[in-house]
Amino acid sequence: MAAQTTGGVKEKKKQPLYVKIFIALFAGIIFGYILNFMGGVENPVINEYILPFLQFLGDFFIKLIKMIVVPLVFFCIIDAALSLGDIKKLRSIGVKTILWFLFSSGIAATIGLVLANIIQPGKGLILGTIENTVEVKELPGVYQTILDLLPSNPFASLTNGDMMPIIVFSLFLGFAIISIGDAAKPLADVISVCSQAMFKIVNMILGIIPFGVFGLMSVSLAKYGLAIFGPVLKFILTDYLASIIMCVVVYSIFLIFIAKVSPIKFWKKAFEPWMIAFSTCTSSAALPVSMEVAPKKMGVPKDIASFVLPLGATANMNGTCIYFGIIVLFAAQLYGIDLSVSQQIMLVVQATFLSVGCAATPQIGLVISLTLLTQMGLPLEAYALVAGIYRIIDQAHTSTNSAGDLVTAVCISALQGELDRDKFNDMGDGKSAA
């Protein structure tokens, strides 16, 4: 009994990561405000001893994130390609599904950018005056953009962290492994294990997030005081509004004009997996329920559901893509950097391709977004402001991602002429498809 009691105590003491991040966030706010009240950077002791250590905590966390991004994306994209399993599927359902993912992700990133330009969540506080020292990358011509997707040297791209060439090479390698067949199964198994290993490393790094958030938030408050919270609240508003538009407007347009079904009936049947994704912040938790709901309640053929939904959990990240668009403009606005239309178009392209590399795990968007900031040549300090509240916005991202997978399954089934419309329209089964 004592052991059970002890075990129970240990379970109670184990807090979810998002709780630890919230605690670190508020602790950083309080400590940073105290430092600011004591003089902040004007105080020699604070400026020369305390702030450098706090900055070290944040920089240490960011360096670890940058360490894992390239191998994470590389192995995850190959693994996602291998999940297609069959070249024939790739030529039929696979091509439609992947193009759909890219198309919807591009729309999502565009919505995020448009709202970020309208609401301007980063305006009102300038964290620095570095627009003269930061060179924001320009978008080359259309032909050059396409050529730039292809790596001249895949190993150099891996070394330099050039994400889009890495993604393209990873897809080619994944499809080549599929075409080889059974002879490549040992290599496919190794890649699958490597992908799992990358996420184990991510989990280790995620445990350091509270310390990084505490350090970076303390530094921000010590330097700029409570004025930083206006932009953070505007960021949350912008992110949620973009996710709502994607779900209510864009998904409804897809369902009405492509699948030719009722969005209201869809949402009644999709509510359970949507709520699971919203509450857990991982599409993996909602995936088993979606796999039941799609064929049993929505009339999606089981083979299409089994193909689209697991692939979508890795490659269809509309909500996360929205965040990618917003976070870059947020960081630019915080530093008074104006991004041109061409640079924002490049951002949409980058966000669309990077979304393919995300996987159904909490905080993965937080990990990948650092790559975008680096790729655009933008400062990384604003990352700390979002890290502390990422759990709040990640709920919107993940639920939008999960619902988008079901929308895709319904629409692909309709395009294939295989959607069971009688089953979709049947509202008699109000129980969970368990």
C-alpha positions in Angstrom: 0.0 0.0 0.0 2.8 2.4 0.9 4.4 1.8 -2.5 1.1 2.5 -4.2 0.8 5.6 -2.2 4.3 6.7 -3.1 3.6 5.9 -6.7 0.4 8.0 -6.5 2.3 10.9 -5.0 4.9 10.7 -7.8 2.1 10.8 -10.4 0.6 13.8 -8.8 3.9 15.6 -8.8 4.5 15.0 -12.5 3.2 18.1 -14.2 2.5 18.4 -17.9 5.0 20.4 -19.9 2.6 23.2 -20.7 2.0 23.7 -16.9 5.8 23.9 -16.4 6.0 26.4 -19.2 3.3 28.6 -17.8 5.0 28.5 -14.4 8.3 29.5 -16.0 6.6 32.2 -18.0 5.0 33.8 -14.9 8.1 33.3 -12.9 10.1 35.0 -15.6 7.6 37.9 -15.8 7.8 38.5 -12.0 11.6 38.2 -11.8 12.1 40.3 -15.0 9.7 43.0 -13.7 11.6 43.1 -10.4 14.9 43.5 -12.3 13.3 46.2 -14.4 12.0 48.0 -11.3 15.5 47.8 -9.9 16.9 49.7 -12.9 17.2 47.0 -15.5 20.0 47.5 -18.0 20.9 50.8 -16.2 21.9 48.8 -13.1 25.5 47.6 -13.6 25.1 44.5 -11.5 22.0 43.4 -13.3 23.4 44.3 -16.7 26.8 42.7 -16.3 26.0 39.6 -14.2 22.3 38.6 -14.0 21.1 39.4 -17.5 24.0 37.5 -19.3 23.2 34.4 -17.3 19.5 34.6 -18.0 20.3 35.2 -21.7 22.6 32.1 -21.6 19.6 30.0 -20.5 17.6 31.2 -23.4 20.4 30.9 -25.9 21.2 27.4 -24.7 17.6 26.3 -25.4 17.5 27.9 -28.8 20.9 26.4 -29.8 19.5 22.9 -28.9 16.4 23.5 -31.0 18.5 24.6 -34.0 20.6 21.5 -33.5 17.7 19.1 -34.0 15.6 20.8 -36.7 17.5 19.6 -39.8 17.8 15.9 -38.9 14.2 16.0 -37.6 12.8 17.3 -40.9 15.0 15.1 -43.0 14.0 11.8 -41.4 10.3 12.7 -40.9 9.8 13.6 -44.5 11.4 10.4 -45.7 9.2 8.5 -43.2 6.1 10.3 -44.4 6.9 9.4 -48.0 7.5 5.8 -47.0 4.0 5.7 -45.4 2.6 5.9 -49.0 3.8 2.3 -49.3 3.0 1.9 -53.0 4.0 3.8 -56.1 0.5 3.1 -57.6 -1.1 4.8 -54.7 1.3 7.7 -55.1 0.1 8.1 -58.7 -3.6 8.1 -57.9 -4.7 9.0 -54.4 -1.2 9.9 -53.3 -0.7 12.7 -55.9 -4.1 14.2 -55.2 -3.6 14.0 -51.4 -0.2 15.6 -51.4 -1.2 18.4 -53.8 -4.2 19.0 -51.6 -2.0 19.3 -48.5 0.3 21.8 -50.2 -2.6 23.8 -51.6 -4.5 24.0 -48.3 -1.3 24.7 -46.4 -0.5 27.6 -48.8 -4.0 29.0 -48.2 -3.5 28.7 -44.4 -0.2 30.5 -44.5 -1.7 33.2 -46.6 -4.5 33.7 -44.2 -2.1 34.1 -41.3 0.0 36.6 -43.2 -3.0 38.7 -44.3 -4.3 38.9 -40.7 -0.8 39.6 -39.4 -0.6 42.5 -41.8 -4.0 43.8 -40.8 -3.9 43.4 -37.0 -0.1 43.9 -36.8 0.4 42.0 -33.5 4.1 43.1 -33.2 3.4 46.9 -33.6 3.5 49.1 -30.6 6.8 47.9 -29.2 10.2 48.0 -30.8 12.5 45.5 -29.2 15.5 46.8 -31.1 16.6 49.0 -34.0 18.4 46.5 -36.1 16.8 46.8 -39.5 20.0 48.3 -40.8 22.1 45.3 -39.7 19.7 42.4 -40.6 19.6 41.4 -44.2 16.1 39.9 -44.9 16.3 37.5 -47.8 14.7 38.6 -51.1 12.6 36.3 -53.3 14.3 35.3 -56.6 12.5 34.9 -59.9 9.9 32.2 -60.4 12.2 29.9 -62.4 15.1 30.5 -60.0 12.7 29.7 -57.1 11.9 26.4 -58.6 15.5 25.6 -59.3 16.4 26.6 -55.7 14.1 23.8 -54.5 16.6 21.3 -55.9 19.8 20.9 -54.0 23.0 21.1 -56.0 24.6 19.1 -53.1 22.2 17.5 -50.6 25.0 17.1 -48.1 25.8 20.8 -48.3 22.1 21.6 -47.8 22.0 19.4 -44.8 25.1 21.1 -43.4 23.9 24.7 -44.1 20.3 24.0 -43.0 18.7 24.9 -46.4 15.3 23.5 -45.5 13.5 23.4 -48.9 16.2 21.6 -50.8 16.4 19.2 -47.8 12.6 18.6 -48.1 12.7 18.0 -51.8 15.7 15.6 -51.6 14.0 13.8 -48.7 10.9 13.3 -50.8 12.9 12.0 -53.8 14.8 9.6 -51.5 11.6 8.4 -49.9 9.9 7.7 -53.3 13.0 6.0 -54.5 13.1 3.7 -51.5 9.4 2.8 -52.2 10.2 2.0 -55.8 13.0 -0.4 -54.8 10.5 -2.5 -52.9 11.3 -5.3 -50.4 15.1 -5.0 -50.9 14.9 -1.5 -49.3 12.9 -2.6 -46.3 15.9 -2.7 -44.0 16.7 0.9 -45.0 13.1 1.9 -44.5 13.2 0.4 -41.0 16.4 2.3 -40.2 14.8 5.6 -41.3 11.7 4.9 -39.3 13.9 4.2 -36.2 15.9 7.4 -36.9 12.7 9.4 -37.1 11.6 8.0 -33.8 15.0 8.8 -32.4 14.7 12.4 -33.5 11.5 12.8 -31.6 13.1 11.3 -28.5 15.7 14.0 -28.8 12.9 16.6 -29.3 11.3 15.3 -26.1 14.5 15.8 -24.2 14.9 19.3 -25.5 11.3 20.2 -24.7 12.0 19.5 -21.1 14.4 22.4 -21.2 11.8 24.8 -22.6 10.7 26.1 -19.1 14.3 27.2 -18.3 14.7 28.8 -21.7 11.4 30.6 -21.4 12.2 31.8 -17.9 15.6 33.2 -19.0 14.4 34.9 -22.2 11.2 36.2 -20.6 13.2 37.6 -17.6 15.5 39.4 -20.0 12.6 40.8 -22.0 10.8 42.2 -18.9 14.0 43.5 -17.4 14.7 45.5 -20.6 11.3 46.6 -21.7 8.9 46.2 -18.8 5.2 45.3 -19.0 4.8 46.9 -22.4 5.6 43.6 -24.2 2.2 42.1 -23.3 0.2 44.1 -25.7 1.8 42.4 -28.7 1.5 38.9 -27.1 -2.3 39.3 -26.6 -2.6 40.6 -30.2 -0.6 37.6 -31.3 -3.1 35.2 -29.7 -6.0 37.1 -31.2 -4.5 37.0 -34.6 -3.7 33.3 -34.4 -7.2 32.2 -33.2 -9.0 34.4 -35.7 -6.9 32.9 -38.6 -7.7 29.4 -37.4 -11.4 30.2 -37.1 -11.4 31.5 -40.6 -9.7 28.4 -41.9 -12.2 26.1 -40.2 -15.4 28.0 -40.7 -14.8 29.6 -44.1 -12.2 27.7 -46.1 -13.1 24.2 -44.9 -16.8 24.9 -45.6 -15.9 26.0 -49.1 -14.0 22.8 -49.7 -16.9 20.7 -48.3 -19.6 22.5 -50.2 -18.0 23.0 -53.6 -15.6 20.0 -53.9 -17.1 17.3 -51.7 -20.7 18.7 -52.2 -21.7 17.8 -48.6 -23.1 19.8 -45.7 -20.5 21.5 -43.4 -22.9 21.4 -40.5 -23.2 17.6 -40.7 -19.5 17.4 -41.1 -18.8 19.3 -37.9 -21.3 17.4 -35.9 -19.5 14.2 -36.8 -16.0 15.7 -36.6 -16.5 17.4 -33.2 -15.2 14.5 -31.1 -11.8 14.2 -32.8 -11.6 18.0 -33.0 -12.1 18.3 -29.3 -9.5 15.6 -28.5 -7.0 17.4 -30.7 -7.9 20.7 -29.1 -7.5 19.4 -25.5 -4.3 17.3 -26.1 -2.5 19.4 -28.6 -1.6 16.4 -30.6 -3.2 15.0 -33.8 -1.9 11.6 -32.8 -4.4 11.4 -30.0 -7.3 12.3 -32.3 -6.1 10.0 -35.1 -7.6 6.7 -33.8 -11.0 8.4 -33.4 -10.8 10.0 -36.8 -10.0 6.6 -38.3 -13.2 5.3 -36.9 -15.4 8.4 -37.6 -14.3 8.8 -41.2 -15.5 5.4 -42.5 -18.4 4.8 -40.1 -20.0 8.2 -39.9 -18.7 10.1 -42.9 -18.8 7.4 -45.6 -15.1 7.6 -46.4 -13.8 4.3 -47.8 -11.6 2.5 -45.3 -8.6 2.3 -47.6 -8.7 6.0 -48.3 -9.2 6.8 -44.6 -6.3 4.5 -43.7 -4.1 6.3 -46.3 -5.1 10.0 -46.0 -5.5 10.3 -42.2 -2.1 8.9 -41.0 -0.3 10.8 -43.7 -2.2 13.9 -42.9 -1.2 13.7 -39.2 2.4 14.2 -40.5 2.0 16.3 -43.7 -1.2 18.3 -43.4 -0.6 21.1 -40.9 -2.9 23.9 -41.8 -3.1 25.3 -38.3 0.6 25.2 -37.8 1.1 26.8 -41.2 -1.1 29.7 -40.1 1.3 30.1 -37.1 4.3 30.0 -39.4 3.0 33.0 -41.3 2.1 35.0 -38.2 5.3 34.4 -36.2 7.6 35.7 -38.9 5.7 39.0 -39.3 5.4 39.2 -35.6 9.1 39.0 -35.2 9.7 41.5 -38.0 7.2 44.0 -36.6 8.7 43.8 -33.1 12.0 44.9 -34.6 10.6 47.5 -37.0 11.5 45.4 -40.0 9.3 45.8 -43.1 8.9 42.7 -45.2 8.1 43.3 -48.9 5.4 41.5 -50.7 7.9 39.3 -52.5 9.5 38.3 -49.2 6.1 37.4 -47.8 5.4 35.3 -50.9 8.6 33.5 -50.2 7.5 33.0 -46.6 4.2 31.3 -47.9 6.3 28.9 -50.0 8.7 28.1 -47.2 5.9 27.7 -44.7 4.0 25.4 -47.1 6.9 23.1 -47.6 8.0 23.1 -44.0 4.5 22.2 -42.9 5.0 18.8 -44.7 7.9 18.2 -42.3 5.9 18.7 -39.1 4.6 15.7 -37.1 1.7 15.1 -34.8 3.5 15.9 -31.6 3.0 18.8 -29.1 5.2 21.9 -29.6 6.5 20.7 -32.9 5.4 24.0 -34.5 7.4 25.9 -31.9 10.4 23.8 -33.0 10.0 24.3 -36.7 9.1 28.0 -36.6 12.7 28.7 -35.4 13.9 27.5 -38.7 11.6 30.0 -40.6 13.0 32.9 -38.5 16.5 31.8 -39.3 15.8 31.2 -43.0 14.3 34.7 -43.3 17.3 36.2 -41.5 15.1 37.6 -38.7 16.0 38.0 -35.0 15.2 35.1 -32.7 14.6 37.0 -29.4 10.8 37.4 -30.1 10.6 33.6 -30.1 10.6 33.7 -26.2 7.4 35.8 -26.2 5.5 33.2 -28.1 7.1 30.1 -26.4 5.5 31.1 -23.1 1.9 31.2 -24.5 2.4 28.5 -27.2 0.2 26.0 -25.5 -2.7 28.4 -25.8 -2.3 28.9 -29.5 -1.2 25.3 -30.2 -4.7 24.1 -29.2 -6.1 26.1 -32.2 -3.3 24.8 -34.5 -3.8 21.1 -33.6 -7.6 21.1 -33.8 -7.4 22.9 -37.1 -4.9 20.3 -38.4 -7.0 17.4 -37.2 -10.2 18.8 -38.8 -8.3 19.5 -42.0 -7.3 15.8 -42.2 -11.0 14.8 -42.1 -11.9 17.4 -44.6 -9.2 16.1 -46.9 -10.4 12.5 -46.5 -14.0 13.5 -47.4 -12.9 15.6 -50.4 -10.5 13.1 -51.8 -13.2 10.4 -51.5 -15.6 12.6 -53.4 -13.0 13.3 -56.1 -12.5 9.6 -56.4 -16.2 9.1 -56.7 -16.1 6.7 -53.6 -17.8 8.8 -50.9 -20.8 7.1 -49.4 -23.2 10.1 -49.3 -26.0 8.2 -47.7 -23.8 7.3 -44.7 -22.5 10.9 -44.6 -26.0 12.3 -44.5 -27.3 9.8 -42.0 -27.5 11.7 -38.7 -29.2 8.8 -36.8 -26.0 7.6 -35.2 -25.3 10.2 -32.5 -23.0 7.9 -30.5 -19.3 7.8 -30.7 -17.9 5.5 -33.3 -16.1 3.3 -30.8 
